[in-house]
Amino acid sequence: RSLSEAAQYYWNQFKFFTESARHVQTEPGIRALRDELLRRFNDQIHPRHVHNMYLQACANIGLGHMAENGFLYMLNCPDSKNRALPNLRSHRLIMEAFARGDVTASSRAKVEEWYHRLIRRGFRPDLNAYHALLCSAHGKLADAERWQKKMEDDGVRPERETFDLIIDIAKNAETSAVTMSKSPVDFWIKKRNILFPTAVS
């Protein structure tokens, strides 16, 4: 469906500020654009697209708790016309928001919590969901290797970035649960380069 000139303008602004969001100070302005789009253009833009774009901004900045608030707002908007059922992307963006935020045990727990919520809602975790889990490992190589194995068992095909994430974690690890070796970095670089021969170590 084509958008009116005004709706297209607001949507483009919303997308621009969301995609460039890197600082917490930008969140209130993005939230205001979300509310304006929902108020004025919910007959032209599906509310879930608007809500998910806000969650994307929270993920870019690393604002897990704001993303959770946005998820609740999606379900419980005062105006029922602006409510939407969250989809796989909605859940995964909250995982990414916590994974990219401050490195704490509670943030790691939150990423796993939303992973399990996603599954309970009947969604199948995708590559980006597993990347969020890997990002949340933050130096915990055993956790990263556990999630890589789970991803493999679930039939989700890794990409070069998958191994790059594990290699970054392995650089700060002394031992590896998978290799039982003092050189986990070499093991994961070799595995990446076998699957992706053009990768540069």
CORTA-V25522 format. One record per pair of residues at least 12 apart in sequence whose ideal C-beta (glycine too) atoms are under 10 Angstrom apart, sorted by the first residue. I is the first residue (numbers start at 1). GAP is how many residues later the second one is. D is the distance in whole Angstrom. If there is no record, write none. Layout:
# CORTA-V25522
I_GAP_D, I_GAP_D
This chain:
# CORTA-V25522
1_42_10, 1_43_7, 1_44_9, 1_45_9, 2_42_9, 3_38_8, 3_41_5, 3_42_7, 4_36_10, 4_37_8, 4_39_10, 4_40_6, 6_34_8, 6_35_8, 6_38_9, 7_30_8, 7_33_8, 7_34_4, 7_35_10, 7_36_9, 7_37_5, 7_38_6, 8_33_9, 8_36_9, 8_37_10, 10_23_7, 10_24_10, 10_26_6, 10_27_5, 10_30_7, 10_31_7, 10_35_9, 10_40_10, 11_22_9, 11_26_7, 11_30_8, 11_33_9, 11_34_6, 11_38_9, 11_39_8, 11_42_9, 13_16_10, 13_17_10, 13_20_6, 13_23_9, 13_24_9, 14_16_7, 14_18_10, 14_19_5, 14_20_7, 14_22_9, 14_23_6, 14_31_9, 14_35_10, 14_36_7, 14_39_6, 14_40_8, 14_43_9, 15_18_10, 15_38_7, 15_41_9, 15_42_10, 16_17_10, 17_12_7, 17_13_5, 17_16_7, 17_36_10, 17_40_7, 18_12_6, 18_15_8, 18_16_9, 18_34_10, 18_35_5, 18_36_7, 18_37_9, 18_38_5, 18_39_4, 18_40_9, 18_41_9, 18_42_7, 18_43_10, 19_34_9, 19_37_8, 19_38_8, 19_41_7, 20_37_9, 20_40_8, 21_33_10, 21_35_8, 21_36_4, 21_37_8, 21_38_9, 21_39_5, 21_40_5, 21_42_9, 22_35_10, 22_38_6, 22_39_6, 22_40_9, 23_37_10, 23_38_7, 24_34_10, 24_37_6, 24_38_8, 24_39_7, 24_42_9, 25_36_9, 26_31_7, 26_34_9, 26_35_7, 27_27_9, 27_30_7, 27_31_7, 27_34_6, 27_36_6, 27_39_6, 27_43_10, 28_38_10, 29_28_10, 30_23_8, 30_24_6, 30_26_9, 30_27_5, 30_28_9, 30_30_10, 30_31_9, 30_36_10, 31_23_7, 31_26_8, 31_27_9, 31_35_8, 31_38_9, 31_39_8, 31_42_9, 33_17_9, 33_20_9, 33_21_8, 33_24_9, 34_13_10, 34_16_6, 34_17_7, 34_19_7, 34_20_4, 34_21_10, 34_23_9, 34_36_8, 34_39_9, 34_48_10, 35_15_9, 35_19_9, 35_38_9, 35_42_9, 35_47_9, 36_14_10, 37_12_9, 37_13_5, 37_14_10, 37_16_9, 37_17_9, 37_45_9, 38_12_6, 38_13_8, 38_16_10, 38_35_9, 38_36_10, 38_39_7, 38_41_7, 38_43_8, 38_44_4, 38_45_10, 38_46_10, 39_40_8, 39_42_10, 39_43_8, 42_35_10, 42_37_8, 42_39_5, 42_40_6, 42_41_10, 42_42_10, 43_38_8, 46_38_7, 47_27_8, 47_30_8, 47_32_9, 47_34_7, 47_35_5, 47_36_7, 47_37_4, 47_38_10, 48_26_7, 48_34_10, 48_35_9, 48_36_4, 48_37_7, 48_38_8, 48_39_7, 48_41_9, 48_42_7, 49_35_9, 49_40_10, 50_24_9, 50_32_8, 50_34_8, 51_19_6, 51_20_8, 51_22_7, 51_23_4, 51_24_9, 51_26_9, 51_31_8, 51_32_9, 51_33_6, 51_35_8, 51_36_10, 51_39_7, 51_42_10, 52_18_9, 52_19_10, 52_22_8, 52_32_8, 52_34_8, 52_35_8, 52_37_6, 52_38_6, 52_40_10, 52_41_7, 53_17_10, 53_40_10, 54_12_9, 54_13_8, 54_15_10, 54_16_5, 54_17_10, 54_19_8, 54_20_9, 54_39_9, 55_12_5, 55_13_9, 55_15_5, 55_16_7, 55_19_8, 55_31_9, 55_34_8, 55_35_6, 55_36_9, 55_37_9, 55_38_4, 55_39_7, 55_41_9, 55_42_7, 56_14_10, 56_33_8, 56_34_10, 56_37_6, 56_40_9, 56_41_9, 57_13_9, 57_36_9, 57_40_9, 58_12_6, 58_13_9, 58_35_7, 58_36_8, 58_38_9, 58_39_5, 58_40_10, 58_42_9, 58_43_9, 59_33_9, 59_34_5, 59_35_8, 59_36_8, 59_37_4, 59_38_4, 59_39_9, 59_40_8, 59_41_6, 59_42_9, 59_69_10, 59_73_9, 60_33_9, 60_36_8, 60_37_8, 60_40_8, 61_36_8, 61_39_8, 61_40_8, 62_34_9, 62_35_6, 62_36_8, 62_37_8, 62_38_4, 62_39_4, 62_40_7, 62_45_9, 63_34_6, 63_35_9, 63_37_9, 63_38_7, 64_30_7, 64_31_9, 64_32_9, 64_33_4, 64_34_4, 64_35_8, 64_36_8, 64_37_5, 64_38_9, 64_42_9, 64_43_6, 64_46_6, 64_47_8, 64_50_9, 65_29_10, 65_32_8, 65_33_8, 65_36_9, 65_42_10, 65_45_9, 66_28_10, 66_31_7, 66_35_10, 67_23_9, 67_26_6, 67_27_5, 67_28_9, 67_29_8, 67_30_4, 67_31_8, 67_34_9, 67_43_10, 67_47_9, 68_26_6, 68_29_8, 68_30_9, 68_42_8, 68_46_9, 70_16_10, 70_20_9, 70_23_9, 70_24_8, 70_27_9, 71_15_6, 71_19_6, 71_20_8, 71_22_9, 71_23_6, 71_26_10, 71_43_9, 71_46_10, 72_14_10, 74_12_6, 74_16_7, 75_15_10, 85_36_9, 86_31_10, 86_32_9, 86_35_8, 86_37_9, 87_31_10, 87_34_9, 87_36_8, 88_30_7, 88_33_8, 88_34_9, 88_35_4, 88_36_8, 88_37_8, 88_38_7, 88_40_9, 88_41_8, 89_34_9, 89_37_9, 89_39_9, 89_40_10, 90_24_10, 90_28_9, 90_31_10, 90_33_9, 91_23_6, 91_24_8, 91_26_6, 91_27_4, 91_28_9, 91_29_10, 91_30_7, 91_32_6, 91_34_9, 91_38_8, 92_22_8, 92_23_9, 92_26_7, 92_31_8, 92_33_8, 92_34_7, 92_35_10, 92_36_6, 92_37_5, 92_38_10, 92_39_9, 92_40_7, 93_21_9, 93_35_9, 93_36_10, 93_39_9, 94_16_8, 94_17_9, 94_19_9, 94_20_5, 94_21_10, 94_23_9, 94_24_9, 94_38_9, 95_15_8, 95_16_5, 95_17_9, 95_18_9, 95_19_5, 95_20_6, 95_22_9, 95_23_8, 95_30_9, 95_33_8, 95_34_6, 95_35_10, 95_36_9, 95_37_4, 95_38_7, 95_40_9, 95_41_8, 96_15_8, 96_18_9, 96_32_7, 96_33_9, 96_35_8, 96_36_5, 96_39_8, 96_40_9, 97_13_9, 97_14_9, 97_17_9, 97_35_9, 98_12_4, 98_13_5, 98_14_9, 98_15_9, 98_16_7, 98_34_8, 98_37_9, 98_38_7, 99_12_5, 99_15_10, 99_32_8, 99_33_4, 99_34_7, 99_35_8, 99_36_4, 99_37_4, 99_38_9, 99_39_9, 100_32_8, 100_35_7, 100_36_9, 101_35_9, 102_36_10, 103_32_10, 103_33_9, 103_34_10, 103_35_4, 103_36_8, 104_34_9, 105_33_10, 105_35_10, 107_29_7, 107_31_8, 108_25_9, 108_27_10, 108_28_5, 108_29_7, 108_30_7, 108_32_8, 108_35_8, 109_27_9, 110_26_8, 111_18_9, 111_21_6, 111_22_6, 111_23_10, 111_24_8, 111_25_4, 111_26_9, 111_36_10, 112_20_10, 112_21_7, 112_24_8, 112_31_9, 112_35_9, 114_15_9, 114_18_8, 114_19_10, 115_14_6, 115_15_9, 115_17_8, 115_18_6, 115_21_9, 115_32_9, 115_35_10, 124_30_8, 124_31_9, 124_32_8, 125_22_10, 125_25_9, 125_26_8, 125_29_7, 125_31_7, 126_25_10, 126_28_10, 126_30_7, 127_24_8, 127_29_6, 127_30_7, 127_31_7, 127_32_7, 127_34_9, 127_35_7, 128_28_10, 128_33_10, 129_18_10, 129_22_9, 129_27_8, 130_17_6, 130_18_8, 130_20_8, 130_21_4, 130_22_10, 130_24_8, 130_26_6, 130_28_8, 130_32_7, 130_35_9, 131_16_9, 131_20_9, 131_27_9, 131_28_9, 131_30_7, 131_31_7, 131_34_6, 132_15_9, 133_13_9, 133_14_4, 133_15_9, 133_17_8, 133_18_8, 133_32_10, 134_13_6, 134_14_7, 134_17_9, 134_24_10, 134_27_9, 134_28_7, 134_29_10, 134_30_10, 134_31_4, 134_32_7, 134_34_9, 134_35_7, 135_12_10, 135_30_6, 135_33_9, 135_34_9, 137_28_8, 137_29_8, 137_31_10, 137_32_5, 137_36_10, 138_30_10, 138_31_8, 138_34_9, 139_29_9, 139_30_6, 139_31_10, 139_32_9, 139_33_5, 139_34_7, 140_29_7, 140_32_9, 140_33_8, 141_25_8, 141_28_5, 141_29_6, 141_30_9, 141_31_8, 141_32_4, 141_33_9, 141_34_8, 141_35_6, 141_36_7, 141_37_9, 141_38_10, 141_43_6, 141_44_10, 141_47_9, 142_27_10, 142_31_8, 142_33_9, 142_34_8, 142_35_5, 142_36_9, 143_26_8, 143_34_9, 144_18_10, 144_21_7, 144_22_5, 144_23_10, 144_24_9, 144_25_5, 144_26_8, 144_29_9, 144_32_10, 144_33_10, 144_34_10, 144_40_10, 144_44_9, 145_21_7, 145_24_9, 145_25_9, 145_28_10, 145_31_7, 145_32_5, 145_33_5, 145_34_9, 145_39_9, 145_43_9, 146_31_8, 146_32_9, 147_15_10, 147_18_10, 147_19_9, 148_14_7, 148_15_9, 148_17_9, 148_18_6, 148_30_8, 148_40_9, 148_43_10, 149_28_10, 149_29_8, 157_38_10, 158_33_10, 158_34_9, 158_37_7, 158_38_9, 159_33_10, 159_36_9, 159_37_8, 160_32_7, 160_33_10, 160_35_8, 160_36_5, 160_38_9, 160_39_6, 161_31_10, 161_35_10, 162_30_8, 162_33_9, 162_34_10, 163_25_6, 163_26_8, 163_27_10, 163_28_7, 163_29_4, 163_30_9, 163_31_10, 163_32_7, 163_33_7, 163_36_8, 164_24_9, 164_25_10, 164_28_7, 164_32_10, 164_35_8, 165_23_10, 166_12_10, 166_18_9, 166_19_9, 166_21_10, 166_22_5, 166_23_10, 166_25_9, 166_26_8, 167_17_9, 167_18_6, 167_19_10, 167_20_10, 167_21_5, 167_22_6, 167_24_9, 167_25_7, 167_32_10, 167_34_9, 168_17_9, 168_20_10, 169_15_9, 169_16_10, 169_19_9, 170_13_9, 170_14_4, 170_15_5, 170_16_9, 170_17_8, 170_18_5, 170_19_9, 171_13_9, 171_14_6, 171_17_10, 172_13_10, 173_12_8, 176_12_8, 178_13_9, 179_12_10, 185_16_9, 186_15_9, 188_13_10, 189_12_5
